[in-house]
């Protein structure tokens, strides 16, 4: 069985009108047969879990459960683990990613999320829930800043993917500088800067499609010819030469393995599948 989709969302998604990102998540999770588990741990608002419960039920999911995990001891609850065992879709809400990582990190819940995704379950997360999906998580840093040493702090994430590092609310909070700094720490990683009301639907073939009203900015640092990160003083502006940056709107696709972007109408590269995702099969 193929692993499930991973869907980082940049936050601020449309929850009222078309709800296209949520609708696609429900569809990939089984549509009318979807069994969805919402984990609102990142948020300190009591209404967050119930809000998403209502959205996914309105969109036709058969079953929606909310796991009220607020402390690490909750992660040992066998009932919660059983719910995840049967889940076809898992949704991590927004809030504070350090709250999310310090409560879930290294627990049975975190292990179960990884195993369910490997077994085919779809995992989506918005804002903080998007950042924690990668192995290396942006835990904080400066917005409205040039790439400087110390502009970003990193922490371990859930490890659903080791290919990317994710930042959210990207254009709205002018976070290009901190994503460039994060990418310079490990040029192997592809930086994804995801705007609000925008998502990257990452398929099991390593190809993602952009869905939503904003853009996904892709930073590929693998071709760096020079980086001053290793010798820069705290707060010093960085020199990064040889970066490749793609800015992708709705319908664009990106091959994380081949590190190549494709426009929405490039049918020579991808075939459209019934659910609107991309296939790496060539025509």
Buried (B, 14 or more C-beta within 10 A) or exposed (E): EEBBBBBBBBBBBBBEEEBBBBBBBBBBBBBEEBBBBBBBBBBEEEEBBBBBBEBBBEBBBBBBBBBEBEEBEBBEBEEBBEBBEEBBBBBBBBBBBBBBBEBBBEBBBBBBBBEBBBEEBBBBBBBBBBBBBBBBBBBBBBBEBEBBBBBBBBBBBBBBBEBBBBBBBBBBBEBBBBBBBBBBBEBEBBBBBBBBBBBBBBBBBBBBBBBBBBBBBBBBBEEBEEBBBEEBEEEEBBEBEEBBBBEBBBBBBBBBEEBEBBEBEEEEBBEEEEEBBBBBEEE
